[in-house]
Amino acid sequence: MTELDSTLDPGKQARDEPIENQMTSRHKLILVLLLGAQFMLAVDFSVLNIAVPTIGSELGFELSNLQWIVTGFMLPAAGFTLLFGRVADLFGRRNLFLAGMLLLGVASLVGGLAQSPGMLLAGRIGQGLATAMATPAAMSLLTTSFPEGPLRRRALGLNGTLLTGGFALGSVLGGVLTELLSWRWAFLINLPVVALIVLIAPRVLSDTGERIRRRLDIPGAVAVTGGLVSLVYGISATERNGWGDPVVIGCLILAALLLVAFWFIELRSPHPLAPVSVLRRPTVRWGNFAGIIVISMPSAVVFQMTLYLQDVLDYQPLASGLAFGGSSIAAIAGGLLAPRVIGAIGGKRTLVIALAVQGLGLLGLLTVGEGAAGIYIVLAAVAVAFFGHAMGLVSYTVIATSGLPNEEQGLATGLSTMSQQIALTLGTPALAAVALYGAGTVTGVEANVDGVLNGMHLAVLVGAVTSLAVAALVAALFRPGNPAKS
């Protein structure tokens, strides 16, 4: 039976599946370990969002500096991901993963015991840097521990499910911990998990294949890291200063210059950080491009829906967070179903369907208004969107990491992780600017209910149309090298 035949008949594939495609007890232990770490890192991204005002008043943050509690995590998490993804290929994935976990433990302890704004920000920056180290290392360990095909699709499906659940659960968990115990537990809860992972990982994980014995491309590393840090800082600063602020414009211009310089450095480097041949692969380019939309639009729309629930329907913050519990269940279902769909119809078709479902779910939110029924529309439409979102997350990761040798999996997973971090940074301020324009307000002027609804509807429309447009582009223009695999 050919590989293409097996994708068209998943039942026959299951009956004929060879021993090497069956998950062993060691595979399951690797999954528990790596997915547990990934889930914890995803939670850390959003766990302090609801607690920010409480932290600010308790530690004496100035109002203008509160955003650094979030930005301090995002800058190193996005800026250093590609660099550490390649470092994992060069110097060992398991060692980098363990170093990231140890740094996460130290940073979480510093944040949990913080007595000043500086100490807390040091903890958050440390957590972001640990995420940049551990996430691509964990992803490359995952992809190299499971051969390309059904096993890897199953592993990436579970990973996508837990990532989506972690981002969604973070805000809820942060609210519960802050209200019932203390915001400090949002940091300290990491410590026992980190200790368990560090104790077990050396006995379970091993680097497959040989490390690449090459010098690190220092000019390329400086250019891409500087470019990504400038990009993330410029985007995050828009929430406070707006898109027309000189600092924002300067950061975005600097980011563009550095990233263009990175491309030319890689063309000429004898040992490139990111070989241009990899960056030019259709699976890498289209997978990561679609991944940015898969992640940025739903996360940004959830922020808009949170404002809607609180400003229009008068829900409390904790109740607003809990209202999205149904979307987490839908995301779990989408993530678990995705590997089977990919096996049946291929990654490209699955990605197109996922983006279309995501866009149609977001379109449903255009019907919400001032009435109490709006909560039910939000619950149903966001659940549909997140079902598509989770399927898209799995399919884009499968596409973006397929067809590459083990020695380049750190780079591939670094790119996909970088796409996730940039998407989470970009989506909310971009649609917030659209909503502000739609509301017809200026900075410092509070919009009335009609203004909030008008702005929210325009932001949701942009998110939905963007998702549907990218689905059409992928369907029309993406030509994977091996249709049986992609």
C-alpha positions, 0 to 999 in steps of 0.5 A: 500500500502506498503512503498516498493510499493510506491517507485516503483510507485511514481505516486501512491504515490503522489495520495495516499500521506497522509496529514502528507507528505504534506508541510505546510506553516510553513514547507516552512518558516522553509525551507526558513530560514534554507536553506538561512542560509546554502546557506550563509555559503556555499558562505562564504567558497569560496567568498574570493578565487578570492579576496585573492591577493587584500586583501594581497596587501591592508592589508600587508600580506606576500606572505607566509601567504596569504593561511591563509585567506582560511586555517583560515576558513577551520580549525575550520569549519572542525575541530569542526563540529562533536563536535558541531553536538553532542553538538546540540543533548545534549544542543539544536539545535536551541540555537546552531544555533542562537549562530552560526549565532550571531558569524557569524555576529560578525566575518563578521563585524570584517573581513569587518572592518579589518585594519591588517592581524591579524584582518582579520584572526580573522574574518575568524577564527570566520566565520569558527567556526560559520560555525562549529556551525550553519551548523550541527545545521541547518541540524539537525533542517531540518531533525527533522522538516521533517519526514523521507520520501518524505518531508525530501527528498524534503527538503534535495534536496533543501538543496543540490541544494543550497549548490552546488550553494553557493559553485559555486556562492561564487567565482563569487560573490567574484570577482564581489564584489571585482571588483565593490565595495570592498573585504570588502563587501564579509564580510559585505554582511552577516550582514543584512542576519544574522540580519533577521535570528536571528530575525525570527528564535526564532519564527519559529524554535523549537527543536523536541524531548527531549534533551539528559541530559548527560555529554559531552565526553571531552576526545573524543571531544579533540581527534576528534577535534585535529585529524580533525584540524591536518588532515585539516592543514596537507592537506592544507599545501601541497599546499605550502610545498608539500606532503613530507614536515616534517610538513605535514607528522607530522600533518597527522601522529598526525591526524591518531593517534588522530582519532584512539585514538578517536575510542578507547575512544568511545568504552569505554566511558559511554557517547560517543561523537559519539556512535560506534554503529552509526559509524558502521551503513552501511548507515552512513559509506557508505553514508559519504565515498561516500559523500567525493568522491561526493564533493572532485572530482568535486571541485578539477577538477573545480580548474584544469579547472580554471587553464586551462582556464587562463593558456592555453586559456588566460581567465581573472579570472572573466571570468573564474569564470563566465564560470562555470555558466552553471554548477550551472544550471545543479547542480540545476537541479540535486538537484531538480530531486534527491528526485524524483529519490530517491523516485522511485528507492531508495537512493543507486541506485541514489547514484550509478547513480550520481557517474557514471554520475559525473565520465563520465562527468569528463572523457569528460574533457580528450578531451580538448586541446589548441584549442578554442573549449576547452571552449565548452567541459569544459562547457558541461562536467563540467555541466554533472559532476555537475548534477551527483554531485548534485544528489550525494550530496542529495542522500548521505545526505539522506542515511547518516541521515536515520534510526536514531532517532531524538536524534542522528540527530545532530551527523549524520548531524555533520558527513555529514557536516564534510565529506563535509568540509574534502572533500573540503579540500582534493580534490584540493591539492590531484589532484594538486599533481597529476597534478604536477606529470603529468606535469613533473615539480618541485616546482618553475619551470613553466610548459609549455602549454603541461606540464599544459595539461598533468598534468591536464589530469592526474588529471582529469583521477584520479578524473573520475576513483575514482568517477566510482570506488566508484560507483562500490564499493557502488553498490557491497558492500553497504547493507542498512538495509531497501531497501525501505528507502535506 
